[in-house]
Amino acid sequence: SQQGEEDPQALSIQEGENATMNCSYKTSINNLQWYRQNSGRGLVHLILIRSNEREKHSGRLRVTLDTSKKSSSLLITASRAADTASYFCATLWNTDKLIFGTGTRLQVFP
Amino acid sequence: NAGVTQTPKFQVLKTGQSMTLQCAQDMNHNSMYWYRQDPGMGLRLIYYSASEGTTDKGEVPNGYNVSRLNKREFSLRLESAAPSQTSVYFCASSSTQGSDTQYFGPGTRLTVL
């Protein structure tokens, strides 16, 4: 399988804490994307980072990319109960298809 | 602007029955995709259509067929359903194929008995 892997598989934190999840992938990429999935819903795009970028911010999200280690991390700062969801990274496979990782389930307790 | 819509939302089939999952997008996107999501497996690509009139196999195409009816619609057919096809199916679209942002429908939860 070409799937990437997220780490940890599950994460539980209190509101206000930061949440960090990691993604490792296997092939060279031209970009990496992060998606969120609320329970029972479709995925929603969060952020895209290109291979020539090392860090990107969007609101409370910070994404880093280390192409030498084939890894990325997603940091959610000052988490809220509404951030409870599964988070997936996605990378390009065979030049024309996105491959999604297995996801990190984040639970934020009020 | 509804985005990506899927029908039905839920379906129960008996082994051997056939059915078609429908997907439509109103964003004038060129590329459309079908995924399945199983517990602990993330999303796996079944088929995709880079543009109207073309379709290609993804990671797990066996047991499925697709039709890109027009630019808006992309259907997924199960000719003879098997219990192993019990899953949640998501349709997605993007402006172009490859690494563009994908927009997802709400999913179809399929159970094959």
Interface residues (C-beta under 8 A of the other chain):
Chain A: S1 Q2 Q3 N30 N31 Q33 G40 R41 G42 L43 V44 H45 L48 F88 A90 L92 T95 D96 K97 L98 I99 F100 G101 T102 G103
Chain B: V4 Y35 G40 M41 G42 L43 R44 L45 Y48 A50 G58 E59 F90 A92 Q97 G98 S99 T101 Q102 Y103 F104 G105 P106 G107
